[in-house]
Amino acid sequence: MELRLLIIGVTAFIFAKLSKYFKKRNFFDNKKVFISWNCAFALTAGAMVYCLLNFMAKNGIEGGLSAGTAALIITATIACCAFNIYKAKTADAKAADKIYAFNLDWAETVYFAGFFASVAMFFVLQAFKIPSASMRNTLLEGDNLFVNKITYGIRLPFMRHKLVKFKDIKRGDIIVFSFPAASKSQTNCGEPQYGRDFVKRVIALPGETVEIKNKRVFINGELMPSQPYEVYANHERKEYELPVPHEEYQKIWEDRELEKYLGLYLRDYFGPVKVPQGMYLGIGDNRDFSCDSRFWGPIPERNIKGKAWFIHWPLSRARLIK
C-alpha cells in the first residue's frame, strides 16, 4: 500500500512540475498543448484512483475495486477527459489560467498527501484489515487496525536490516508480516500467498525448539502454560507417524513444504523443529482454524512489518491489542 501511495505521489509531483515548466515556457499558449494537458490530467487522475482501489480489492480492504466500480471509474474518466477537452477548446486566456490553477492545485495536493501518507506508512503506521477467523477471539474478521511499525526499530524501505533497533520481538507479540513466499507460484494454505500480509502471534523465538503434542505447546521441552487467548474447537486430536525421516522434517519445514506431507495433522501434533536464527514461529489464536507456521514454516525477521497496535473500527471494538 505504501509503495503505491508513493508512486501516486511521485506521479502527481511530476505532473505538477511539468505543468509549471510548460506554463513558464508559454507552451500552454498553443491550444493543442493546452487541450492535451487537460486530457492528461483527467486520465492521470482516473488511473490513480483505479490503481489504488484495485490494490484495496486484492487485499480484501473494504471499499476496494469491484466490477461495477471499475466500470464507473472508466466511464467517469472518459467523461472528465471529454469535458476537459471541451473546456480547453472554449477557454479564453483568463479561463485558461483558472483551469491551470485548478489542475495544478489538485496535483500539488495529491503529491503532498501521497508523500506524507507513504512516509507515515513506511516508517510509522500501517492500516490492516483482518481477513479471516485465524486470530479469533482476539481479532475478528473485519476488524480494522493500525500496525505500529516503529515498535521494533526503524528500517529504510526495501532494506533487510534495521537502522535503529528499539525493542526485541517477544513471545506473545501479535505481528503483521509479509508472507514468506519465495515466488508467486508458491502455494500455501490452498492458494498462492505471495505479496499478502498476515497476522499471527509469536510463539517461539530464534534458536528455540518447538513441539506441539495433543495441541499443547512445548518450548525447549517445557510445557507452556495455557493462555486466555487460545481458542480450540472440539476436534479429535490426531497423532501420526512421520512419512519422512525425522532428520528431514526440519528441512522440509524450513522449505515451507511440510503441509504437503502432513496437512491437517499438523494442527494437533507438530515438530519438534528448531526455529532458525533471525526467524520466528507464529500461530493464530484460533488454533484449529489457522494456517500458520506449523504448515508453512518460520517467519523471517525481515518480513515483519510491525506489531498489531490498535483496533480503530468498528468503534464498538476500538481498543489497544494485547
MONOR-V334959 format. One record per backbone hydrogen bond with DSSP energy under -0.5 kcal/mol. CO is the residue of the C=O (numbers start at 1). NH is the residue of the N-H. E is the energy in kcal/mol with one decimal. If there is no record, write none. Layout:
# MONOR-V334959
CO	NH	E
CO	NH	E
This chain:
# MONOR-V334959
1	5	-2.2
2	6	-2.0
3	7	-2.3
4	8	-2.3
5	9	-2.6
6	10	-2.8
7	11	-2.6
8	12	-2.4
9	13	-2.3
10	14	-2.7
11	15	-2.3
12	16	-2.5
13	17	-2.6
14	18	-2.6
15	19	-2.2
16	20	-2.1
17	21	-2.1
18	22	-2.9
19	23	-2.3
20	24	-2.5
21	25	-2.0
22	27	-2.7
22	28	-0.7
23	26	-1.2
26	29	-1.3
27	30	-1.6
29	31	-0.7
30	34	-2.2
31	35	-2.4
32	36	-2.4
33	37	-2.4
34	38	-1.9
35	39	-2.1
36	40	-2.5
37	41	-1.9
38	42	-1.6
39	43	-2.3
40	44	-2.7
41	45	-2.2
42	46	-2.3
43	47	-2.3
44	48	-2.2
45	49	-2.1
46	50	-2.4
47	51	-2.5
48	52	-2.2
49	53	-2.4
50	54	-2.3
51	55	-2.0
52	56	-1.9
53	57	-2.3
53	65	-2.2
54	58	-2.0
55	59	-1.3
56	61	-2.9
57	60	-1.4
61	64	-1.2
66	70	-2.8
67	71	-2.2
68	72	-2.1
69	73	-2.7
70	74	-2.5
71	75	-2.5
72	76	-2.9
73	77	-2.6
74	78	-2.3
75	79	-2.5
76	80	-2.8
77	81	-2.4
78	82	-2.4
79	83	-2.5
80	84	-2.8
81	85	-2.1
82	86	-2.1
83	87	-2.7
84	88	-2.5
85	89	-2.2
86	90	-1.9
87	91	-1.1
92	96	-2.6
93	97	-1.7
94	98	-1.5
95	99	-2.3
96	100	-2.5
97	101	-2.4
98	102	-2.4
99	103	-2.5
100	104	-2.5
101	105	-2.2
102	106	-1.9
103	107	-2.4
104	108	-2.6
105	109	-2.0
106	110	-2.5
107	111	-2.4
108	112	-2.0
109	113	-2.5
110	114	-3.1
111	115	-2.4
112	116	-2.6
113	117	-2.8
114	118	-2.5
115	119	-2.5
116	120	-2.3
117	121	-2.4
118	122	-2.5
119	123	-2.1
120	124	-2.7
120	125	-1.9
124	149	-3.4
124	150	-0.6
126	147	-3.0
128	145	-3.1
130	142	-2.6
133	136	-1.6
134	286	-2.3
135	138	-1.2
135	139	-2.1
140	143	-2.3
143	130	-2.7
143	145	-0.5
144	312	-2.3
144	313	-1.6
145	128	-2.3
146	148	-0.5
146	309	-2.5
146	310	-1.4
147	126	-1.4
147	149	-0.8
148	307	-2.1
152	166	-1.1
154	163	-2.9
154	164	-1.4
156	159	-2.1
164	154	-2.5
170	173	-2.0
173	175	-0.7
173	202	-3.1
174	308	-2.5
175	200	-1.9
176	305	-2.2
176	306	-1.4
177	198	-3.2
179	181	-2.4
183	186	-1.0
186	193	-0.7
188	191	-1.8
191	188	-2.0
193	196	-2.1
196	179	-3.1
198	177	-2.3
200	175	-2.5
201	283	-2.4
202	172	-2.9
204	281	-2.1
205	208	-2.0
208	210	-0.5
208	275	-2.8
209	220	-3.3
210	272	-0.7
210	273	-2.0
211	218	-3.2
212	270	-2.3
213	216	-2.1
216	213	-2.3
217	224	-3.0
218	211	-2.1
218	220	-0.5
219	222	-2.1
222	219	-2.6
227	230	-1.5
231	287	-1.2
231	288	-0.6
233	235	-1.8
237	239	-0.5
245	248	-1.8
245	249	-0.9
246	249	-0.6
246	250	-0.8
248	252	-2.6
249	253	-2.3
250	254	-2.6
251	255	-2.1
252	257	-2.3
252	258	-0.5
253	256	-1.6
257	260	-1.1
257	261	-0.6
258	261	-1.2
258	262	-2.2
259	263	-1.4
262	265	-2.0
263	266	-1.6
264	267	-1.8
265	268	-1.1
265	269	-2.0
268	215	-2.6
270	212	-3.2
273	210	-3.1
273	275	-0.5
275	207	-3.0
276	279	-1.5
278	301	-2.9
280	282	-0.5
280	299	-3.4
281	203	-3.3
281	204	-1.5
282	293	-2.4
283	201	-2.0
285	231	-2.7
285	287	-1.8
286	289	-2.3
287	290	-0.6
290	292	-0.8
292	295	-2.0
292	296	-2.1
293	297	-1.4
295	259	-1.3
298	300	-0.6
299	280	-1.8
300	303	-1.6
300	304	-0.5
301	304	-1.4
303	178	-2.2
303	305	-0.5
306	176	-2.4
307	148	-2.8
309	321	-2.5
310	146	-2.5
310	312	-0.6
311	319	-1.2
313	144	-3.4
314	317	-1.9
315	318	-1.3
319	311	-2.8
